[in-house]
Amino acid sequence: MSVLIFDVEDTSSNICIPVASEKKFHAIWEYALKELNICRLGNGVWLQRNDLELILSDFCRIKNWAEQYLPTIEANYVVNHINYILKELPSQWSKHPQITRLWMG
């Protein structure tokens, strides 16, 4: 299983952005979210289009945390996924202006 960002309300949009394997999410991401006190992101949360700038900022905070605290292999894994998310999430919402929220889970 994987943690993804996707549109559950309009499956025709084909939005599906990978975040992490469930194992990596539980081992790394959940710890980072707790350490950084980030509530907007997680496994089983709605991402609201109106919060896009805050969401991107939260991903950047996790990226910085990973670079500082994780061993190189794990940090690279997280950073690469976040770099993709930082590019793809705004792009997908631009292509689909009717979508107001996406599911992260």
PLY file of the C-alpha trace (Angstrom):
ply
format ascii 1.0
element vertex 105
property float x
property float y
property float z
element edge 104
property int vertex1
property int vertex2
end_header
0.00 0.00 0.00
1.02 3.58 -0.59
0.10 7.02 0.64
-1.06 9.13 -2.31
-2.63 12.50 -3.00
-5.62 11.94 -5.26
-9.09 13.05 -6.21
-11.70 10.72 -4.76
-14.65 12.83 -5.91
-13.83 13.09 -9.63
-11.86 10.04 -10.68
-11.90 11.23 -14.29
-9.30 13.85 -13.33
-6.72 11.05 -12.93
-4.86 13.02 -10.24
-2.61 10.63 -8.36
0.56 11.96 -6.73
2.68 9.45 -4.80
3.86 10.51 -1.35
5.46 7.40 0.15
5.01 3.71 0.71
2.89 3.10 3.77
5.88 1.58 5.56
8.05 4.67 4.87
5.17 6.98 5.73
4.74 5.38 9.15
8.48 5.16 9.82
9.53 8.62 8.62
6.72 10.96 7.65
4.54 10.50 10.74
7.54 11.17 12.96
8.41 14.32 10.98
4.80 15.56 11.08
4.75 15.12 14.85
8.18 16.72 15.37
7.21 19.71 13.21
3.67 19.92 14.61
2.12 19.77 11.12
-1.57 18.93 11.12
-2.47 19.79 7.52
-0.70 16.71 6.13
-1.08 13.05 7.05
-2.48 9.69 6.11
-6.21 10.29 5.88
-6.60 14.06 5.53
-8.22 16.41 3.03
-5.94 18.91 1.33
-7.87 22.07 0.59
-7.05 24.07 -2.53
-7.38 27.32 -0.54
-4.51 26.13 1.67
-2.14 25.35 -1.22
0.59 27.79 -0.16
0.48 26.50 3.43
0.51 22.89 2.21
3.55 23.55 0.02
5.24 25.29 2.93
4.58 22.25 5.15
6.13 19.96 2.53
9.19 22.24 2.43
9.48 22.06 6.21
9.46 18.26 6.03
12.04 18.37 3.26
14.35 20.57 5.36
13.84 18.32 8.38
14.69 15.22 6.31
17.88 16.80 4.97
18.95 17.72 8.49
17.99 14.64 10.51
17.76 11.58 8.27
20.57 9.38 6.97
21.41 10.14 3.34
19.46 7.28 1.73
16.25 8.03 3.63
16.69 11.79 3.18
17.10 11.38 -0.58
13.95 9.26 -0.72
11.88 11.89 1.13
13.42 14.87 -0.68
12.87 13.35 -4.13
9.22 12.63 -3.36
8.68 16.10 -1.94
10.34 17.78 -4.93
7.92 15.89 -7.16
4.94 16.87 -4.98
6.02 20.54 -4.95
5.98 20.54 -8.74
3.01 18.27 -9.39
0.45 19.41 -6.80
0.18 23.04 -8.01
0.30 21.84 -11.62
-2.57 19.39 -11.14
-4.71 21.94 -9.34
-4.05 24.41 -12.18
-5.19 21.84 -14.73
-8.32 21.05 -12.73
-9.65 24.34 -11.28
-12.99 22.73 -10.39
-11.33 20.50 -7.79
-11.38 22.16 -4.38
-9.87 19.36 -2.32
-7.75 16.25 -2.67
-7.41 13.26 -0.39
-4.05 12.34 1.14
-4.18 8.77 2.24
0 1
1 2
2 3
3 4
4 5
5 6
6 7
7 8
8 9
9 10
10 11
11 12
12 13
13 14
14 15
15 16
16 17
17 18
18 19
19 20
20 21
21 22
22 23
23 24
24 25
25 26
26 27
27 28
28 29
29 30
30 31
31 32
32 33
33 34
34 35
35 36
36 37
37 38
38 39
39 40
40 41
41 42
42 43
43 44
44 45
45 46
46 47
47 48
48 49
49 50
50 51
51 52
52 53
53 54
54 55
55 56
56 57
57 58
58 59
59 60
60 61
61 62
62 63
63 64
64 65
65 66
66 67
67 68
68 69
69 70
70 71
71 72
72 73
73 74
74 75
75 76
76 77
77 78
78 79
79 80
80 81
81 82
82 83
83 84
84 85
85 86
86 87
87 88
88 89
89 90
90 91
91 92
92 93
93 94
94 95
95 96
96 97
97 98
98 99
99 100
100 101
101 102
102 103
103 104
